[in-house]
Amino acid sequence: MASSPLHFSTPLRTLPSSPSLRRVPRIPFQASLFSQPISHKTLAISTGIRGGSGSGRFCWRAQASMAGTATQKGKGKVEVFDSEEDLSVSLAKYSADLADKFSKEKGSFTVVLSGGSLIKSLRKLVEPPYVDSVDWSTWKVFWVDERVVPKDHEDSNYKLAFDGFLSKISILPGHVYVINDALPAEGAADDYETCLKHLVKSGVLSVSEATGFPKFDLMLLGMGPDGHVASLFPGHPLVKENEKWVTFIKDSPKPPPERITFTFPVINSSAHIALVVCGAGKAGPVHAALCNSQNSDPLPVQMVSPEGELVWFLDKDAASKL
């Protein structure tokens, strides 16, 4: 299917077959098992992570040392992979397993996408075995943030997702919830929030009993080199917004300047969050988030603290400072 004009048809085409996906080994992390530095094989560790001032988190190192643990809200698991290829294999299985679980439990799966390199890391979902085995008809797709540009613009997160993911699966067109790009930033944010509230009222979206904000089944987040998530940037007042579901920004430090974004109360009401980070250029914020970084002005990524499950998917370069 061509990616322009950006209109869905049903069924959407699938990719040609590719070789079977290999399983990526996981090595459970136990500090008592290691006295020598360990290699960057796929590494799974459990952490107690809390977004905020930095207290209640611990740093893990390749030498298997720990600075402490925490029992606060925001349990997290960190997985480190030898390569982005291995990461994408594991991310596909994680996403497909959750989709199967929620689809069987309630007949639908609500998933939130972001932009950047996240879509590339989802590529294994559109290859066998998942492209043919996943029940795409149960998926309902949203965006954690979007640039206020036309849908066929190169900066559009929708276009990025359509070209790399949505156009290659048999998802129902009515299950893809995009912003109204004919509206200015403030109007587009209000319109998207109104859409979410309608979906809550109609029972399509669940609500967190703890917060009253919408509760998505899976939120797939990337992170910028400055530690931003969604369109919530370091030092920007929007990181403290705690009433709106969706808000807007007109002065984004990263172009384009006008965007809409979910707020942290919505992000942190998720049942599951996967934080997908690759590259040495992002190792600093990863270190700040996962180590006992004491700073009065936390990075946005440090404020990701879901009431459900948080899993970090890191390649070894992103984890190089841990």
C-alpha positions as CSV (number, residue, x, y, z in Angstrom):
1,M,0.0,0.0,0.0
2,A,1.4,3.4,-0.8
3,S,1.8,5.8,2.1
4,S,0.3,8.8,0.3
5,P,-2.5,9.7,0.4
6,L,-2.8,8.5,4.0
7,H,-6.1,6.8,4.0
8,F,-6.8,3.3,5.4
9,S,-8.4,0.5,3.5
10,T,-9.3,-2.9,4.9
11,P,-7.6,-5.3,4.9
12,L,-4.2,-3.6,4.9
13,R,-1.3,-5.4,3.2
14,T,1.2,-7.3,5.1
15,L,4.9,-7.7,4.6
16,P,6.5,-10.6,2.7
17,S,7.5,-13.5,4.8
18,S,10.9,-13.4,6.5
19,P,12.9,-16.0,8.4
20,S,11.6,-17.1,11.7
21,L,12.5,-14.9,14.6
22,R,14.9,-16.2,17.1
23,R,14.3,-16.0,20.8
24,V,16.5,-13.6,22.7
25,P,18.0,-15.1,25.8
26,R,17.3,-13.3,29.1
27,I,19.6,-13.7,32.1
28,P,18.0,-13.0,35.4
29,F,20.1,-10.6,37.4
30,Q,21.1,-11.5,40.9
31,A,23.9,-9.5,42.5
32,S,25.1,-12.5,44.6
33,L,26.0,-14.5,41.5
34,F,28.6,-12.1,40.1
35,S,32.0,-11.2,41.4
36,Q,33.5,-10.2,38.1
37,P,32.2,-7.6,35.6
38,I,29.5,-9.1,33.4
39,S,29.1,-8.8,29.7
40,H,26.4,-7.0,27.8
41,K,24.4,-10.1,27.0
42,T,20.7,-9.6,27.4
43,L,20.3,-8.6,31.0
44,A,17.1,-8.5,32.9
45,I,17.0,-6.9,36.3
46,S,14.3,-5.8,38.6
47,T,14.4,-2.3,40.0
48,G,12.4,0.0,42.3
49,I,12.0,3.2,40.3
50,R,10.2,6.3,41.3
51,G,10.0,9.4,39.1
52,G,10.6,12.6,41.0
53,S,13.4,14.0,43.1
54,G,15.7,11.0,42.7
55,S,15.1,9.4,46.1
56,G,13.9,5.9,46.2
57,R,15.8,4.7,43.1
58,F,19.0,2.7,42.8
59,C,21.8,2.4,40.4
60,W,23.0,-0.9,39.0
61,R,26.4,-1.4,37.5
62,A,28.1,-4.0,35.3
63,Q,29.9,-5.1,38.4
64,A,26.5,-6.0,39.9
65,S,26.7,-3.4,42.7
66,M,23.6,-1.8,44.1
67,A,23.1,1.4,45.9
68,G,19.8,0.4,47.4
69,T,16.3,-0.6,46.5
70,A,12.9,1.0,46.8
71,T,9.4,-0.2,47.4
72,Q,7.5,2.9,46.2
73,K,5.0,3.0,43.4
74,G,6.7,2.5,40.0
75,K,8.1,-1.0,39.9
76,G,10.4,-1.3,37.0
77,K,12.4,-3.9,35.1
78,V,15.4,-3.1,33.0
79,E,16.4,-5.2,30.0
80,V,19.7,-4.6,28.2
81,F,20.4,-6.1,24.7
82,D,23.5,-6.6,22.7
83,S,21.9,-4.9,19.7
84,E,18.9,-2.9,18.6
85,E,17.9,-5.9,16.5
86,D,17.7,-8.1,19.6
87,L,15.8,-5.4,21.4
88,S,13.2,-5.2,18.6
89,V,12.7,-9.0,18.7
90,S,12.0,-8.9,22.5
91,L,9.8,-5.8,22.2
92,A,7.6,-7.5,19.5
93,K,7.1,-10.5,21.8
94,Y,6.3,-8.3,24.8
95,S,3.8,-6.3,22.8
96,A,2.2,-9.3,21.2
97,D,1.9,-11.1,24.5
98,L,0.2,-8.1,26.1
99,A,-2.1,-7.7,23.1
100,D,-3.2,-11.4,23.4
101,K,-3.7,-11.1,27.2
102,F,-5.9,-8.0,27.0
103,S,-7.8,-9.1,23.9
104,K,-8.8,-12.3,25.7
105,E,-9.7,-10.5,28.9
106,K,-11.8,-7.7,27.5
107,G,-11.9,-8.0,23.7
108,S,-9.7,-5.0,23.0
109,F,-6.1,-3.7,23.3
110,T,-5.5,0.0,23.7
111,V,-1.9,0.9,22.8
112,V,-0.3,4.3,22.7
113,L,2.5,5.1,20.2
114,S,5.2,7.8,20.2
115,G,7.4,9.1,17.4
116,G,11.1,9.0,16.8
117,S,13.0,5.7,16.6
118,L,10.2,3.8,18.5
119,I,8.4,2.9,15.3
120,K,11.5,1.4,13.8
121,S,11.9,-0.8,16.9
122,L,8.3,-2.2,16.3
123,R,9.3,-3.6,12.9
124,K,9.3,-7.2,14.1
125,L,5.6,-7.0,14.8
126,V,4.9,-6.7,11.0
127,E,6.9,-9.8,10.2
128,P,6.1,-13.5,10.9
129,P,5.0,-14.9,13.2
130,Y,3.3,-11.8,14.7
131,V,1.9,-10.2,11.5
132,D,-0.2,-13.3,10.9
133,S,-1.0,-14.4,14.5
134,V,-1.9,-11.2,16.2
135,D,-5.6,-10.3,16.2
136,W,-5.2,-6.8,14.9
137,S,-8.9,-6.2,14.9
138,T,-8.8,-5.7,18.7
139,W,-6.1,-3.0,18.6
140,K,-7.1,0.6,19.3
141,V,-4.2,3.0,18.6
142,F,-3.5,6.4,20.0
143,W,-0.5,8.8,20.2
144,V,1.2,10.1,23.3
145,D,2.1,13.2,21.4
146,E,1.8,14.6,17.9
147,R,3.2,17.5,15.9
148,V,0.6,20.0,14.7
149,V,1.3,19.5,11.0
150,P,-0.7,17.9,8.2
151,K,-0.9,14.1,8.4
152,D,1.2,13.7,5.2
153,H,3.9,16.0,6.5
154,E,7.4,14.5,7.1
155,D,7.2,15.6,10.8
156,S,3.9,13.9,11.5
157,N,4.1,11.1,14.0
158,Y,1.0,9.6,12.4
159,K,2.8,9.5,9.0
160,L,5.8,7.9,10.6
161,A,3.6,5.2,12.2
162,F,1.6,4.7,9.1
163,D,4.6,4.2,6.8
164,G,6.5,1.9,9.2
165,F,3.7,0.0,11.0
166,L,0.0,0.7,10.5
167,S,0.1,0.3,6.7
168,K,1.5,-3.2,7.2
169,I,-1.1,-4.7,9.5
170,S,-4.8,-5.4,9.2
171,I,-6.0,-2.8,11.7
172,L,-9.5,-1.4,11.5
173,P,-9.4,2.2,10.2
174,G,-11.9,3.3,12.9
175,H,-9.6,2.0,15.6
176,V,-6.8,4.6,14.8
177,Y,-7.3,7.8,16.7
178,V,-5.5,10.7,15.1
179,I,-5.5,14.4,16.0
180,N,-7.5,16.9,14.0
181,D,-4.7,18.5,12.0
182,A,-7.0,21.3,10.7
183,L,-7.1,22.9,14.2
184,P,-4.4,25.0,15.9
185,A,-2.4,23.4,18.7
186,E,-4.7,24.4,21.5
187,G,-7.8,23.4,19.6
188,A,-6.3,20.1,18.6
189,A,-5.4,19.3,22.2
190,D,-8.9,20.1,23.4
191,D,-10.4,18.0,20.6
192,Y,-8.2,15.0,21.4
193,E,-9.0,15.2,25.1
194,T,-12.7,15.4,24.2
195,C,-12.3,12.3,22.0
196,L,-10.7,10.4,24.9
197,K,-13.4,11.4,27.3
198,H,-16.1,10.2,24.8
199,L,-14.2,6.8,24.6
200,V,-14.2,6.6,28.4
201,K,-17.9,7.3,28.5
202,S,-18.6,4.7,25.9
203,G,-16.5,2.1,27.6
204,V,-13.8,1.9,25.0
205,L,-11.2,3.2,27.4
206,S,-10.8,2.2,31.0
207,V,-10.2,4.7,33.8
208,S,-7.7,4.3,36.6
209,E,-9.5,3.8,39.9
210,A,-6.5,5.5,41.6
211,T,-6.3,8.7,39.5
212,G,-9.5,9.0,37.5
213,F,-7.4,9.5,34.3
214,P,-7.7,7.1,31.3
215,K,-5.8,3.9,31.7
216,F,-4.3,2.5,28.5
217,D,-3.2,-1.1,28.3
218,L,0.3,-0.4,26.8
219,M,2.1,2.9,26.3
220,L,5.2,2.6,24.1
221,L,7.5,5.5,24.9
222,G,10.8,6.7,23.4
223,M,13.2,9.2,25.0
224,G,15.2,12.1,23.6
225,P,18.9,12.8,24.3
226,D,17.8,15.5,26.7
227,G,15.6,13.1,28.7
228,H,12.3,14.3,27.3
229,V,9.4,11.9,26.8
230,A,6.3,12.6,24.7
231,S,6.5,16.4,24.1
232,L,7.3,17.0,27.8
233,F,10.7,18.7,27.8
234,P,13.1,19.4,30.7
235,G,12.4,22.6,32.6
236,H,9.1,23.2,30.7
237,P,6.0,24.1,32.8
238,L,4.0,21.4,31.1
239,V,5.8,18.7,33.0
240,K,3.9,19.9,36.1
241,E,0.5,19.9,34.4
242,N,-1.7,17.6,36.6
243,E,-5.3,18.4,35.6
244,K,-5.6,18.2,31.8
245,W,-5.5,14.9,29.9
246,V,-4.0,16.4,26.8
247,T,-2.2,19.7,26.5
248,F,-0.4,21.7,23.9
249,I,3.0,23.4,23.4
250,K,3.9,26.2,21.0
251,D,7.5,26.7,22.0
252,S,8.9,23.2,21.7
253,P,12.8,23.3,22.0
254,K,12.8,20.6,19.3
255,P,11.1,21.5,16.0
256,P,8.4,21.7,15.0
257,P,7.4,24.1,17.8
258,E,3.7,23.3,17.9
259,R,2.6,20.0,19.4
260,I,0.0,18.3,21.5
261,T,0.9,15.8,24.3
262,F,-0.5,13.6,27.0
263,T,0.3,14.8,30.5
264,F,2.1,12.8,33.1
265,P,-1.1,11.9,35.0
266,V,-2.3,10.1,31.9
267,I,1.1,8.6,31.1
268,N,1.5,7.3,34.6
269,S,-2.0,5.8,34.8
270,S,-1.0,3.2,32.2
271,A,-1.3,-0.5,33.0
272,H,2.1,-1.1,31.2
273,I,4.8,1.2,29.9
274,A,7.7,0.2,27.7
275,L,10.5,2.7,27.6
276,V,12.5,2.0,24.5
277,V,16.0,3.7,24.4
278,C,18.9,3.1,22.0
279,G,22.2,4.8,21.4
280,A,25.1,6.1,23.3
281,G,23.8,9.7,22.9
282,K,21.0,8.8,25.4
283,A,23.2,7.1,28.0
284,G,23.3,10.1,30.2
285,P,19.5,10.5,30.8
286,V,19.3,6.7,31.3
287,H,21.9,6.9,34.0
288,A,20.1,9.8,35.6
289,A,16.8,7.9,35.6
290,L,18.1,4.6,36.8
291,C,20.8,5.7,39.3
292,N,20.4,7.5,42.5
293,S,20.5,10.9,40.8
294,Q,19.8,13.7,43.3
295,N,18.5,16.7,41.4
296,S,15.9,19.2,42.3
297,D,14.7,19.5,38.7
298,P,14.3,15.9,37.5
299,L,14.3,15.0,33.8
300,P,10.9,14.1,32.3
301,V,12.0,10.5,31.9
302,Q,12.6,10.4,35.6
303,M,9.0,11.2,36.2
304,V,7.7,8.2,34.3
305,S,6.2,6.1,37.2
306,P,3.2,4.1,36.1
307,E,0.8,2.6,38.6
308,G,1.2,-0.6,36.6
309,E,4.4,-2.2,35.1
310,L,7.4,-0.3,33.7
311,V,9.9,-2.1,31.5
312,W,13.0,-0.4,30.1
313,F,14.2,-1.8,26.7
314,L,17.8,-0.6,26.3
315,D,20.6,-1.5,23.9
316,K,24.1,-1.8,25.4
317,D,25.0,1.7,24.1
318,A,22.1,3.3,26.0
319,A,23.1,1.4,29.1
320,S,26.8,2.1,28.8
321,K,26.9,4.5,31.7
322,L,25.0,2.3,34.2
